[in-house]
Amino acid sequence: HCEGPPDSKQQATMDLRTTLVLAAGCCSTAFVFNAEFEERVVYNTREMWAPIIDPIGEPMLKADNKTYRPAVIVHGMGDSGTNPGMKSICKTVTAKYPGIFTLCSTTADGAASITTKMEQQLEEFHNEILAHPELSQGFNAVGLSQGNFLIEAYVALINDPPVHNFVSICGPLEGEATCPDNLAFKLICPIWKLDPYGAPLAFSGYWKGTKDKDEYLKKSQFLAKVLNELDTKNETVASNYKSLNTLLMIEATKDTMIEPKESEQHGMWQWGTTGSKAPIVAMRDSEGYKGDWIGLQTLDKAGKIKNSSFVGEHIRFTSEYWNDVVLPELGNYLED
């Protein structure tokens, strides 16, 4: 016998934001997101879209008979590869390195970045990469916010063509362990709470309920695979990650979008705990690092992991920071 529908408070929320269909059978819930919901939820994320970034300094002189390794820039939740901030960021790459091929990814633009599950986004991203022959020999990748989990999943599970340098700006690399209490998630959290690991939301793909490790390992449909946390280890995941030349992880010191913010550098709340006062397990103290499940220890010992931070809120970095910290990771050659 199926339990009843969501309680009255939840149902009222759903009536405003989505069409909820209780499918035939037992306790199977399907969501149909209407246009009004999609428009409102994207509007709510606008403060977390990529900032406008200006080119700084003179262009670099390219070495003779060499080709810049292409760059792929991936946007965050609610954003779009054609929005002004993303376009400005991508333009700074070509301004700094004339002749470089830069892809401003349009995978899961706008509402699709919120309502498309991460497995499907990964498939679409891979197809986008394959559609550009310029990327066939590999590329450097820069992610903003959720876009980093997409890159992380690509490296772990596909990586063909391979990523050379991976720059993660405020990415939920170790997962997201609470539904953030901010405007961007105001319409998302009520839906997510109905089925945290199985809701038809991108967010559910990288949700990590640290209060209950067993439930996470049983129900996580994507994050546990990407981080190679399941009992049976996937050697391809570790091999792919170990092939990175550089992993640069950037944290915003006042981030309220990624919780805990230490996830941006592969930290996470200790299992069995949750909330802002929960103890943090840093990357080098984690099971995954000690077991080298995705190759973090190997990369670290080879000097290929870099950490950086800027003072500010989620992805609110400056043009100067972008120029000084991120762009240098994109100036390498295919021949190197």
Secondary structure per residue as TSV (DSSP state, phi and psi in degrees):
chain	resnum	aa	ss	phi	psi
A	1	H	-	360.0	132.2
A	2	C	-	-80.0	137.5
A	3	E	-	-67.9	164.2
A	4	G	-	-68.3	172.3
A	5	P	-	-67.7	175.3
A	6	P	-	-54.8	156.1
A	7	D	-	-65.1	173.3
A	8	S	H	-61.1	-37.6
A	9	K	H	-66.4	-45.3
A	10	Q	H	-64.9	-41.5
A	11	Q	H	-63.9	-38.3
A	12	A	H	-62.6	-40.4
A	13	T	H	-62.5	-44.6
A	14	M	H	-66.1	-38.0
A	15	D	H	-60.4	-34.4
A	16	L	H	-75.1	-31.8
A	17	R	H	-113.2	-26.2
A	18	T	-	-148.2	170.4
A	19	T	E	-99.3	121.7
A	20	L	E	-103.2	123.4
A	21	V	E	-115.5	119.1
A	22	L	E	-85.3	108.1
A	23	A	-	-70.7	158.9
A	24	A	S	-62.6	148.7
A	25	G	S	107.5	-163.8
A	26	C	S	-106.5	116.6
A	27	C	S	56.7	33.9
A	28	S	-	-99.4	120.7
A	29	T	E	-112.8	124.4
A	30	A	E	-116.4	144.1
A	31	F	E	-115.7	136.5
A	32	V	E	-119.7	111.7
A	33	F	-	-84.5	124.5
A	34	N	-	-86.5	169.4
A	35	A	H	-64.6	-35.5
A	36	E	H	-63.7	-43.4
A	37	F	H	-60.6	-48.3
A	38	E	H	-61.5	-40.6
A	39	E	H	-65.1	-42.7
A	40	R	H	-70.2	-40.4
A	41	V	H	-69.9	-35.4
A	42	V	H	-67.7	-42.4
A	43	Y	H	-58.4	-38.8
A	44	N	H	-67.2	-20.7
A	45	T	T	-90.6	-1.8
A	46	R	G	-59.3	-31.4
A	47	E	G	-71.1	-12.5
A	48	M	G	-108.9	13.5
A	49	W	S	-75.2	165.3
A	50	A	-	-56.2	137.1
A	51	P	-	-74.4	161.2
A	52	I	-	-75.1	123.7
A	53	I	-	-118.0	132.3
A	54	D	-	-100.8	144.8
A	55	P	-	-64.5	142.9
A	56	I	-	-129.4	136.0
A	57	G	S	79.7	-178.9
A	58	E	-	-87.1	155.2
A	59	P	-	-62.7	150.1
A	60	M	-	-79.2	145.8
A	61	L	-	-85.4	123.8
A	62	K	-	-76.2	139.5
A	63	A	-	-65.5	146.6
A	64	D	T	-63.9	142.6
A	65	N	T	60.3	27.7
A	66	K	-	-127.3	156.0
A	67	T	-	-121.3	126.5
A	68	Y	B	-60.1	136.6
A	69	R	-	-65.7	132.2
A	70	P	-	-62.1	160.5
A	71	A	E	-123.0	141.6
A	72	V	E	-123.5	125.3
A	73	I	E	-113.6	127.8
A	74	V	E	-118.6	126.9
A	75	H	-	-78.5	170.6
A	76	G	-	-98.6	-168.0
A	77	M	T	-63.2	127.6
A	78	G	T	83.4	-16.1
A	79	D	-	-84.5	-179.8
A	80	S	-	-146.7	146.2
A	81	G	T	-64.8	-13.0
A	82	T	T	-105.6	3.4
A	83	N	S	-73.3	157.0
A	84	P	H	-55.3	-43.5
A	85	G	H	-61.6	-49.0
A	86	M	H	-63.2	-41.4
A	87	K	H	-62.6	-38.7
A	88	S	H	-67.5	-40.3
A	89	I	H	-63.0	-46.3
A	90	C	H	-65.0	-34.2
A	91	K	H	-67.6	-30.4
A	92	T	H	-67.2	-27.6
A	93	V	H	-67.4	-46.9
A	94	T	H	-71.2	-29.1
A	95	A	H	-68.2	-37.3
A	96	K	H	-78.0	-36.7
A	97	Y	S	-125.8	78.9
A	98	P	T	-55.2	132.0
A	99	G	T	97.0	-10.7
A	100	I	-	-71.4	142.8
A	101	F	-	-87.8	123.4
A	102	T	E	-124.9	125.0
A	103	L	E	-103.5	117.2
A	104	C	E	-90.1	96.7
A	105	S	-	-57.0	137.4
A	106	T	-	-113.9	18.0
A	107	T	T	-63.5	130.7
A	108	A	T	51.2	56.1
A	109	D	-	-70.6	150.0
A	110	G	T	58.3	-131.1
A	111	A	T	-61.4	-29.7
A	112	A	H	-60.8	-28.4
A	113	S	H	-69.5	-16.7
A	114	I	H	-101.7	-41.6
A	115	T	H	-99.9	0.9
A	116	T	S	-102.4	124.7
A	117	K	-	-62.2	151.6
A	118	M	H	-64.1	-31.0
A	119	E	H	-60.7	-42.4
A	120	Q	H	-71.1	-38.2
A	121	Q	H	-60.5	-39.5
A	122	L	H	-62.8	-43.3
A	123	E	H	-61.6	-43.6
A	124	E	H	-66.4	-38.6
A	125	F	H	-64.7	-43.5
A	126	H	H	-59.9	-43.3
A	127	N	H	-64.2	-36.4
A	128	E	H	-64.3	-42.0
A	129	I	H	-62.5	-46.5
A	130	L	H	-66.0	-23.4
A	131	A	T	-75.0	-8.0
A	132	H	-	-117.2	100.8
A	133	P	G	-59.4	-22.3
A	134	E	G	-60.9	-21.1
A	135	L	G	-95.5	3.1
A	136	S	T	-65.8	-20.4
A	137	Q	T	-99.2	7.3
A	138	G	-	109.2	169.5
A	139	F	E	-160.3	161.9
A	140	N	E	-90.5	145.0
A	141	A	E	-127.1	136.0
A	142	V	E	-125.2	128.2
A	143	G	E	-116.0	151.0
A	144	L	E	-117.0	125.6
A	145	S	T	54.5	-126.5
A	146	Q	H	-57.7	-26.7
A	147	G	H	-58.6	-24.1
A	148	N	H	-71.8	-33.9
A	149	F	H	-67.3	-33.8
A	150	L	H	-64.4	-43.7
A	151	I	H	-66.4	-43.3
A	152	E	H	-57.4	-44.5
A	153	A	H	-65.9	-38.1
A	154	Y	H	-62.5	-47.2
A	155	V	H	-61.4	-47.8
A	156	A	H	-65.1	-43.2
A	157	L	H	-106.4	-16.2
A	158	I	T	-129.6	-75.1
A	159	N	-	52.6	41.7
A	160	D	S	-145.2	104.2
A	161	P	S	-69.2	158.2
A	162	P	-	-82.6	151.8
A	163	V	E	-86.4	134.1
A	164	H	E	-91.6	-70.8
A	165	N	E	-107.1	132.8
A	166	F	E	-116.0	115.1
A	167	V	E	-108.5	115.1
A	168	S	E	-106.0	116.3
A	169	I	E	-105.4	106.2
A	170	C	S	58.8	46.1
A	171	G	-	-95.4	146.5
A	172	P	-	-80.4	62.5
A	173	L	T	-63.7	-31.3
A	174	E	T	-103.3	4.3
A	175	G	-	107.7	175.0
A	176	E	B	-115.8	127.7
A	177	A	-	-110.0	8.1
A	178	T	S	-156.6	158.2
A	179	C	-	-86.1	112.0
A	180	P	-	-58.5	141.1
A	181	D	-	-90.6	74.3
A	182	N	S	-146.6	172.3
A	183	L	G	-59.7	-39.4
A	184	A	G	-58.9	-34.0
A	185	F	G	-101.2	5.0
A	186	K	T	-56.8	-40.0
A	187	L	T	-91.2	-15.0
A	188	I	T	-86.7	-43.1
A	189	C	H	-57.9	-42.8
A	190	P	H	-60.5	-33.8
A	191	I	H	-75.5	-45.2
A	192	W	H	-58.5	-38.0
A	193	K	T	-63.5	-23.7
A	194	L	T	-67.8	-27.4
A	195	D	S	-162.1	78.3
A	196	P	T	-51.7	-42.0
A	197	Y	T	-91.1	-17.1
A	198	G	T	-117.6	0.3
A	199	A	S	-62.3	147.9
A	200	P	S	-78.3	58.1
A	201	L	S	-130.6	145.1
A	202	A	H	-56.6	-38.6
A	203	F	H	-55.3	-38.9
A	204	S	H	-63.3	-24.1
A	205	G	H	-68.4	-24.9
A	206	Y	T	-123.5	22.6
A	207	W	B	-75.2	136.1
A	208	K	-	-133.2	101.9
A	209	G	-	-80.8	93.3
A	210	T	T	-69.8	-12.9
A	211	K	T	-67.3	-29.7
A	212	D	-	-136.8	96.4
A	213	K	H	-64.6	-42.1
A	214	D	H	-62.5	-41.6
A	215	E	H	-64.4	-41.9
A	216	Y	H	-58.0	-50.3
A	217	L	H	-65.7	-27.9
A	218	K	H	-80.5	-37.7
A	219	K	H	-106.0	-21.5
A	220	S	-	-61.6	120.9
A	221	Q	S	-90.4	-12.9
A	222	F	S	-144.0	-50.9
A	223	L	H	-57.5	-44.1
A	224	A	H	-62.4	-30.1
A	225	K	H	-73.6	-43.1
A	226	V	H	-63.4	-40.1
A	227	L	T	-88.5	3.0
A	228	N	T	56.8	43.2
A	229	E	-	-93.5	-10.3
A	230	L	S	-70.4	161.2
A	231	D	S	-58.2	-42.9
A	232	T	S	-86.9	112.5
A	233	K	-	-80.3	142.9
A	234	N	-	-98.3	106.1
A	235	E	H	-64.6	-24.8
A	236	T	H	-65.3	-37.3
A	237	V	H	-59.9	-50.3
A	238	A	H	-63.7	-42.6
A	239	S	H	-62.2	-43.4
A	240	N	H	-62.4	-45.3
A	241	Y	H	-67.8	-37.5
A	242	K	H	-64.3	-19.1
A	243	S	T	-79.7	-9.3
A	244	L	-	-61.6	142.9
A	245	N	S	-82.2	-40.1
A	246	T	E	-147.3	139.0
A	247	L	E	-121.1	107.2
A	248	L	E	-104.2	117.6
A	249	M	E	-111.7	119.5
A	250	I	E	-112.0	128.6
A	251	E	E	-113.7	139.8
A	252	A	E	-91.5	124.0
A	253	T	T	-68.0	-20.4
A	254	K	T	-117.4	29.4
A	255	D	-	-66.8	128.0
A	256	T	S	-114.7	4.2
A	257	M	S	-93.6	-46.3
A	258	I	S	-94.3	119.3
A	259	E	S	-127.4	123.4
A	260	P	S	-74.0	152.9
A	261	K	G	-63.3	-21.8
A	262	E	G	-64.4	-15.8
A	263	S	G	-59.5	-25.1
A	264	E	G	-66.1	-14.0
A	265	Q	G	-130.1	37.6
A	266	H	T	60.7	31.3
A	267	G	-	-98.3	166.0
A	268	M	E	-163.3	158.6
A	269	W	E	-62.5	148.2
A	270	Q	-	-65.2	140.7
A	271	W	T	-56.1	141.3
A	272	G	T	89.3	-3.6
A	273	T	-	-128.3	166.9
A	274	T	-	-163.4	158.6
A	275	G	S	101.9	168.0
A	276	S	T	-62.3	-22.8
A	277	K	T	-97.4	3.6
A	278	A	S	-68.9	144.8
A	279	P	-	-67.0	141.9
A	280	I	E	-93.4	132.5
A	281	V	E	-99.1	110.5
A	282	A	-	-69.8	161.6
A	283	M	G	-50.0	-50.6
A	284	R	G	-71.2	-12.5
A	285	D	G	-99.1	-0.9
A	286	S	S	-84.0	156.7
A	287	E	H	-59.1	-43.0
A	288	G	H	-61.8	-39.7
A	289	Y	H	-69.1	-47.7
A	290	K	H	-62.9	-33.7
A	291	G	T	-89.2	-5.0
A	292	D	T	56.1	39.9
A	293	W	S	-61.3	-37.1
A	294	I	S	-117.7	13.1
A	295	G	S	88.7	12.1
A	296	L	H	-62.9	-40.0
A	297	Q	H	-65.3	-41.3
A	298	T	H	-61.7	-46.6
A	299	L	H	-62.0	-42.5
A	300	D	H	-63.7	-46.6
A	301	K	H	-67.5	-22.5
A	302	A	T	-88.3	2.4
A	303	G	T	73.7	23.9
A	304	K	-	-99.8	-0.7
A	305	I	E	-103.6	129.7
A	306	K	E	-125.0	137.8
A	307	N	E	-114.5	143.3
A	308	S	E	-147.3	163.3
A	309	S	E	-151.3	157.8
A	310	F	E	-132.5	150.7
A	311	V	S	-80.0	118.4
A	312	G	S	153.5	-178.3
A	313	E	S	-83.3	175.4
A	314	H	T	-48.4	121.6
A	315	I	T	45.8	29.1
A	316	R	-	-97.4	55.2
A	317	F	-	-83.2	161.5
A	318	T	-	-96.7	167.6
A	319	S	H	-61.0	-37.2
A	320	E	H	-65.5	-42.1
A	321	Y	H	-64.5	-46.0
A	322	W	I	-57.8	-45.1
A	323	N	I	-66.4	-41.1
A	324	D	I	-83.3	-31.3
A	325	V	I	-107.7	-42.3
A	326	V	I	-90.3	-51.0
A	327	L	G	-55.8	-36.3
A	328	P	G	-58.8	-23.4
A	329	E	G	-77.2	-7.2
A	330	L	G	-107.6	0.6
A	331	G	-	-95.3	30.9
A	332	N	-	-101.9	169.3
A	333	Y	B	-112.9	151.6
A	334	L	T	-60.2	-30.2
A	335	E	T	-78.6	-12.1
A	336	D	-	-71.5	360.0
